[in-house]
């Protein structure tokens, strides 16, 4: 009886440290943030923190910009990452060198990426200098990369973000490709399937778990983008959701509780989007099976 009892509880003892860490460093701060977001600085219950956000003209802009960023960046990064993963998976001569080079941007912190491209896209930055030395622009024809309208600026941020994030998605997809059954793919070619047909009807369906993992992780991180934008354009030039959280907390005095409310809204949006994606992608059905 004691042996049976001990074996039964071994899994719970093993996961206990992780569970305690989760409760102390994640669940407790989340619950505290939700609680205090409904109180003012005098600890009086109020909805003004949320009303301040919804009345702020930048909230709507932040939601729109974040939505555009998520849709375009995730789509672009997935397509390019999948293409690179398929190419590198061919294991041609130099594939490992290409993989090593492609992984370099992923190793850079967001601060370094923001600083590098902020200096690069300045009027007298290294990008214009490179274009000049390549003979693509004249000395007086420097491009003002950072002077575009809001949409153009957002597209520039998407390209910079894609440069850093594509390797991350590529690694997940490449790992999935290397675990696929080669026999199934070869059978597709034997029965007369073209490369596109085999890719669409055999490779991608078998790769679905890796695709779901890559997309859900990327969607979550895309919703939370802010640091690169602030380092290149500053606050509220291209407002996004998480940037507004930091703006209320760091740039405005007396708005800490509003920042808490903003963080609760962002967390709710991330949760809802994640659940919708997992539901639409069929992840829940696979778990039930």
RAQUIHU-V232134 format. One record per residue. N is the residue number from 1. RES is the residue in one small letter. SS is DSSP state (a for helix, b for strand, c for the rest). PSI is psi in radians with two decimals (none if undefined). OMEGA is omega in degrees with one decimal (NA if undefined). Layout:
((N	RES	SS	PSI	OMEGA) (N	RES	SS	PSI	OMEGA))
This chain:
((1	x	c	-0.81	177.9) (2	x	a	-0.66	179.0) (3	x	a	-0.75	178.5) (4	x	a	-0.72	-179.7) (5	x	a	-0.77	-177.9) (6	x	a	-0.71	178.4) (7	x	a	-0.64	-179.0) (8	x	a	-0.62	-173.9) (9	x	a	-0.11	-179.9) (10	x	a	-0.83	179.4) (11	x	a	-0.65	-179.1) (12	x	a	-0.65	177.1) (13	x	a	-0.61	-178.3) (14	x	a	-0.63	-178.8) (15	x	a	-0.11	-177.7) (16	x	a	-0.81	179.9) (17	x	a	-0.74	178.7) (18	x	a	-0.73	-180.0) (19	x	a	-0.72	178.4) (20	x	a	-0.77	177.8) (21	x	a	-0.76	179.9) (22	x	a	-0.78	-178.0) (23	x	a	-0.78	-174.1) (24	x	a	-0.76	-170.9) (25	x	a	-0.10	177.1) (26	x	a	-1.02	-174.5) (27	x	a	-0.77	-179.1) (28	x	a	-0.84	176.9) (29	x	a	-0.64	179.6) (30	x	a	-0.83	179.5) (31	x	a	-0.72	179.2) (32	x	a	-0.72	179.9) (33	x	a	-0.76	178.6) (34	x	a	-0.75	-177.8) (35	x	a	-0.92	-174.9) (36	x	a	-0.27	177.0) (37	x	c	-0.28	178.9) (38	x	c	0.22	179.4) (39	x	b	2.61	176.4) (40	x	c	-3.00	-177.2) (41	x	c	-0.31	177.8) (42	x	c	0.20	180.0) (43	x	c	0.64	174.8) (44	x	c	2.30	-178.0) (45	x	b	2.33	-179.1) (46	x	c	2.73	173.7) (47	x	c	0.10	-175.6) (48	x	a	-0.50	178.9) (49	x	a	-0.77	179.4) (50	x	a	-0.64	178.4) (51	x	a	-0.65	177.3) (52	x	a	-0.71	180.0) (53	x	a	-0.87	-175.9) (54	x	a	-0.44	178.0) (55	x	a	-0.24	-178.8) (56	x	c	2.21	-178.8) (57	x	a	-0.40	-178.8) (58	x	a	-0.29	-179.4) (59	x	a	-0.82	178.9) (60	x	a	-0.74	178.9) (61	x	a	-0.69	-179.2) (62	x	a	-0.72	179.0) (63	x	a	-0.79	-179.2) (64	x	a	-0.84	-178.9) (65	x	a	-0.72	179.0) (66	x	a	-0.72	179.7) (67	x	a	-0.80	178.6) (68	x	a	-0.77	-179.3) (69	x	a	-0.81	-177.9) (70	x	a	-0.86	-175.6) (71	x	a	-0.89	-175.2) (72	x	a	-0.81	-175.5) (73	x	a	-0.77	-178.9) (74	x	a	-0.73	179.1) (75	x	a	-0.86	-179.5) (76	x	a	-0.83	-176.3) (77	x	a	-0.64	179.3) (78	x	a	-0.80	-178.3) (79	x	a	-0.83	-178.9) (80	x	a	-0.74	-179.6) (81	x	a	-0.71	178.1) (82	x	a	-0.75	178.6) (83	x	a	-0.79	179.0) (84	x	a	-0.70	179.6) (85	x	a	-0.71	178.9) (86	x	a	-0.68	180.0) (87	x	a	-0.85	-177.5) (88	x	a	-0.53	179.8) (89	x	c	-0.27	178.0) (90	x	c	-0.28	176.7) (91	x	c	0.80	175.8) (92	x	c	2.98	179.9) (93	x	c	2.16	-177.7) (94	x	c	0.04	-178.8) (95	x	a	-0.70	-179.8) (96	x	a	-0.62	177.0) (97	x	a	-0.77	177.8) (98	x	a	-0.71	179.2) (99	x	a	-0.76	-179.4) (100	x	a	-0.73	179.1) (101	x	a	-0.70	-177.9) (102	x	a	-0.44	-177.1) (103	x	c	-0.20	-176.3) (104	x	a	-0.85	-179.1) (105	x	a	-0.56	-178.2) (106	x	a	-0.48	-177.6) (107	x	a	-0.21	-177.8) (108	x	c	2.36	175.0) (109	x	c	2.74	-178.0) (110	x	a	-0.59	179.4) (111	x	a	-0.77	-179.7) (112	x	a	-0.69	178.6) (113	x	a	-0.78	179.2) (114	x	a	-0.77	-179.7) (115	x	a	-0.72	-177.7) (116	x	a	-0.82	-176.6) (117	x	a	-0.43	175.0) (118	x	a	-0.77	177.3) (119	x	a	-0.57	-178.1) (120	x	a	-0.70	-176.4) (121	x	c	0.04	173.4) (122	x	c	2.76	-176.6) (123	x	c	-0.69	178.0) (124	x	c	0.54	-179.3) (125	x	c	-3.13	-174.4) (126	x	a	-0.38	178.3) (127	x	a	-0.86	177.5) (128	x	a	-0.64	178.4) (129	x	a	-0.72	178.7) (130	x	a	-0.78	179.2) (131	x	a	-0.63	179.3) (132	x	a	-0.79	-178.4) (133	x	a	-0.37	175.2) (134	x	c	-0.10	178.6) (135	x	c	0.29	-178.4) (136	x	c	-0.39	175.9) (137	x	c	2.79	177.9) (138	x	c	3.03	-179.7) (139	x	c	-0.55	180.0) (140	x	c	0.03	-176.0) (141	x	c	0.61	-179.2) (142	x	c	2.44	-178.0) (143	x	c	2.25	177.5) (144	x	c	1.41	-175.1) (145	x	a	-0.61	-173.8) (146	x	a	0.13	-176.6) (147	x	a	0.18	-179.0) (148	x	c	3.01	177.1) (149	x	c	-3.13	-174.2) (150	x	a	-0.76	-177.6) (151	x	a	-0.74	178.9) (152	x	a	-0.68	178.4) (153	x	a	-0.68	178.1) (154	x	a	-0.68	177.7) (155	x	a	-0.66	178.2) (156	x	a	-0.73	177.7) (157	x	a	-0.69	179.1) (158	x	a	-0.73	179.5) (159	x	a	-0.73	177.9) (160	x	a	-0.77	179.4) (161	x	a	-0.71	179.7) (162	x	a	-0.70	179.0) (163	x	a	-0.64	-177.9) (164	x	a	-0.60	-169.0) (165	x	a	-0.48	-178.7) (166	x	a	-0.73	178.5) (167	x	a	-0.62	178.9) (168	x	a	-0.86	178.9) (169	x	a	-0.62	-179.6) (170	x	a	-0.72	-179.3) (171	x	a	-0.75	179.2) (172	x	a	-0.79	-179.2) (173	x	a	-0.65	179.1) (174	x	a	-0.70	177.1) (175	x	a	-0.69	177.4) (176	x	a	-0.73	179.5) (177	x	a	-0.70	-178.0) (178	x	a	-0.24	178.2) (179	x	c	0.02	-179.2) (180	x	c	2.71	177.8) (181	x	c	2.04	178.8) (182	x	a	-0.52	-179.7) (183	x	a	-0.73	-179.5) (184	x	a	-0.72	179.8) (185	x	a	-0.76	178.5) (186	x	a	-0.63	178.1) (187	x	a	-0.62	177.6) (188	x	a	-0.73	177.9) (189	x	a	-0.66	-179.5) (190	x	a	-0.66	-179.2) (191	x	c	0.31	170.9) (192	x	c	0.20	-179.7) (193	x	c	2.46	175.6) (194	x	c	3.00	179.2) (195	x	a	-0.73	179.9) (196	x	a	-0.71	179.9) (197	x	a	-0.78	178.4) (198	x	a	-0.72	178.7) (199	x	a	-0.80	-174.6) (200	x	a	-0.66	-172.1) (201	x	a	-0.27	-178.1) (202	x	a	-0.99	-174.5) (203	x	a	-0.93	-176.7) (204	x	a	-0.74	176.1) (205	x	a	-0.70	179.0) (206	x	a	-0.43	-179.1) (207	x	c	-0.03	-173.1) (208	x	a	-0.77	178.9) (209	x	a	-0.72	178.8) (210	x	a	-0.66	177.5) (211	x	a	-0.76	179.4) (212	x	a	-0.75	179.5) (213	x	a	-0.83	-178.8) (214	x	a	-0.77	-176.5) (215	x	a	-0.76	-177.0) (216	x	a	-0.69	177.3) (217	x	a	-0.68	-178.8) (218	x	a	-0.69	178.4) (219	x	a	-0.79	-179.8) (220	x	a	-0.80	-179.2) (221	x	a	-0.55	179.5) (222	x	a	-0.66	177.8) (223	x	a	-0.49	-175.1) (224	x	c	0.23	-180.0) (225	x	c	2.47	175.9) (226	x	c	-0.68	-170.4) (227	x	a	-0.78	-179.8) (228	x	a	-0.68	179.9) (229	x	a	-0.80	-178.4) (230	x	a	-0.69	-177.7) (231	x	a	-0.52	-178.0) (232	x	a	-0.73	-173.9) (233	x	a	-0.23	-175.6) (234	x	c	3.10	-178.1) (235	x	c	2.41	170.5) (236	x	c	0.20	170.9) (237	x	c	-0.77	171.7) (238	x	c	1.44	-175.0) (239	x	c	2.32	172.5) (240	x	c	2.93	-169.0) (241	x	a	-0.95	-175.2) (242	x	a	-0.50	175.3) (243	x	a	-0.66	178.8) (244	x	a	-0.60	175.6) (245	x	a	-0.86	-179.6) (246	x	a	-0.65	-179.7) (247	x	a	-0.82	179.7) (248	x	a	-0.58	-177.3) (249	x	a	-0.74	-171.2) (250	x	a	-0.51	-171.7) (251	x	a	-0.34	-178.2) (252	x	c	2.33	178.5) (253	x	c	2.40	176.1) (254	x	c	0.24	-178.7) (255	x	c	0.44	-178.7) (256	x	a	-0.72	180.0) (257	x	a	-0.57	175.2) (258	x	a	-0.70	177.0) (259	x	a	-0.67	176.3) (260	x	a	-0.78	178.9) (261	x	a	-0.69	179.0) (262	x	a	-0.73	179.8) (263	x	a	-0.62	177.0) (264	x	a	-0.74	178.3) (265	x	a	-0.78	179.6) (266	x	a	-0.76	178.7) (267	x	a	-0.69	178.9) (268	x	a	-0.73	178.9) (269	x	a	-0.78	178.6) (270	x	a	-0.77	-178.9) (271	x	a	-0.81	-178.6) (272	x	a	-0.81	180.0) (273	x	a	-0.72	-179.9) (274	x	a	-0.77	-179.8) (275	x	a	-0.75	178.7) (276	x	a	-0.78	-179.8) (277	x	a	-0.80	-179.7) (278	x	a	-0.60	178.0) (279	x	a	-0.82	-178.1) (280	x	a	-0.65	-176.9) (281	x	a	-0.15	177.6) (282	x	c	0.25	-178.6) (283	x	a	-0.66	-179.6) (284	x	a	-0.68	179.4) (285	x	a	-0.64	179.0) (286	x	a	-0.65	178.3) (287	x	a	-0.67	-178.9) (288	x	a	-0.58	178.8) (289	x	c	none	NA))
